[in-house]
Amino acid sequence: MNDMDAGDRLSDAQRMAARVHRRSRWTVRVYAAIGTAGVIYITICGFEVPNLVFQAAFVLWIGTVCAATIYAKRQPVEPRGYRRRFNRTVAVWFVVWMVVFIVGFAFFRHQPAWWVGGGVVSALIMYGGAYREIREARR
């Protein structure tokens, strides 16, 4: 056994808990990045833009999702329950995303109001996930 007394152990545990808390703030950035890139991409779909702009927006969106995923996988600390919360948020977001695209391309191809509204709704889902992570961190 170590010669540390209970006070030292408690102090070490509190320092470690504070460090883990600081290191787990990355989750908010992941939600925000995906939400922001998604709203840009969805919104561009509603406007008649050159094909190159549309393709660049798609690459930006895919690149952001891939970068956020790699970033998340490389983090040494993850808040308790994060994966479950993230998976639920992404599942809801994906359903909304698909409805926006399927209905949008079928009925609202060049009507920006549909695409801007759909982009905002999908982004709000991801921003809601970020907000939930902030609330969880305060517990």
C-alpha positions in Angstrom: 0.0 0.0 0.0 0.9 3.6 -0.5 1.6 5.9 2.4 -1.1 8.4 1.2 -3.7 9.3 3.6 -7.4 9.6 2.8 -7.2 13.4 2.3 -4.4 12.9 -0.3 -6.4 10.2 -2.1 -9.5 12.4 -2.2 -7.5 15.3 -3.5 -6.0 13.2 -6.3 -9.5 11.9 -7.2 -10.9 15.4 -7.4 -8.0 16.5 -9.6 -8.5 13.5 -11.9 -12.3 14.1 -12.1 -11.6 17.8 -13.0 -9.2 16.7 -15.7 -11.6 14.1 -17.1 -14.3 16.8 -17.1 -12.1 19.2 -19.1 -10.9 16.6 -21.5 -14.5 15.5 -22.3 -15.6 18.9 -23.6 -14.8 17.8 -27.2 -18.2 16.2 -27.6 -19.9 19.6 -28.0 -17.6 20.4 -30.9 -18.5 17.2 -32.7 -22.2 17.9 -32.6 -21.7 21.5 -33.6 -19.4 20.7 -36.5 -21.8 18.1 -38.0 -24.8 20.3 -37.5 -23.2 23.3 -39.1 -21.8 21.4 -42.1 -25.2 19.8 -42.5 -27.2 23.0 -42.6 -24.8 24.4 -45.2 -25.1 21.4 -47.4 -28.9 21.1 -47.1 -29.4 24.8 -47.7 -27.3 24.7 -50.9 -29.5 21.9 -52.3 -32.4 24.3 -52.5 -30.7 26.8 -54.7 -29.8 26.6 -58.4 -26.0 26.7 -58.0 -23.3 25.5 -60.4 -22.6 21.8 -60.1 -19.1 22.5 -58.8 -20.6 24.5 -55.8 -22.9 21.6 -55.0 -20.1 19.1 -55.2 -17.8 21.3 -53.0 -20.6 21.5 -50.4 -21.0 17.8 -50.4 -17.2 17.3 -50.0 -17.2 19.8 -47.1 -20.1 17.9 -45.4 -18.5 14.5 -45.9 -15.1 15.8 -44.9 -16.6 17.4 -41.7 -18.4 14.2 -40.7 -15.2 12.1 -41.3 -13.0 14.6 -39.5 -15.4 14.7 -36.5 -15.5 10.9 -36.4 -11.8 10.6 -36.5 -11.4 13.4 -33.9 -13.9 11.7 -31.6 -12.2 8.3 -31.9 -8.9 9.8 -31.0 -10.0 11.4 -27.7 -8.7 9.7 -24.6 -11.8 10.5 -22.5 -15.5 10.2 -23.2 -18.3 11.2 -20.9 -20.4 8.4 -19.4 -23.3 7.6 -21.6 -22.0 9.7 -24.5 -22.2 7.0 -27.2 -25.8 6.1 -26.3 -26.8 9.8 -26.4 -24.8 10.4 -29.6 -26.3 7.4 -31.4 -29.8 8.4 -30.4 -29.3 12.0 -31.6 -27.7 10.8 -34.9 -30.6 8.3 -35.5 -33.2 11.1 -35.1 -31.0 13.5 -37.2 -30.6 10.9 -40.0 -34.4 10.3 -40.2 -35.0 14.0 -40.5 -32.1 14.3 -43.0 -33.6 11.6 -45.2 -37.1 13.1 -45.1 -35.7 16.5 -46.1 -33.8 15.0 -49.0 -36.5 12.5 -50.2 -39.4 14.9 -50.0 -37.3 17.8 -51.1 -36.0 16.2 -54.3 -39.4 14.8 -55.1 -41.5 17.9 -54.5 -39.4 21.0 -53.6 -36.4 20.7 -55.9 -35.7 24.4 -56.3 -37.7 25.9 -53.4 -35.1 27.4 -51.0 -37.7 27.7 -48.1 -38.0 23.9 -47.9 -34.2 23.4 -47.9 -33.4 26.2 -45.5 -36.1 25.0 -43.1 -34.9 21.4 -43.4 -31.3 22.5 -42.8 -32.3 24.5 -39.7 -34.3 21.6 -38.3 -31.5 19.1 -38.8 -29.0 21.5 -37.3 -31.2 22.1 -34.3 -31.2 18.3 -33.6 -27.4 18.3 -33.5 -27.2 21.6 -31.6 -29.7 20.1 -29.1 -27.4 17.1 -28.7 -24.5 19.6 -28.0 -26.7 21.4 -25.4 -27.5 18.1 -23.8 -23.8 17.3 -23.5 -23.2 20.7 -21.8 -26.0 19.9 -19.3 -24.6 16.4 -18.7 -21.2 17.9 -18.0 -22.6 20.2 -15.3 -24.1 17.2 -13.4 
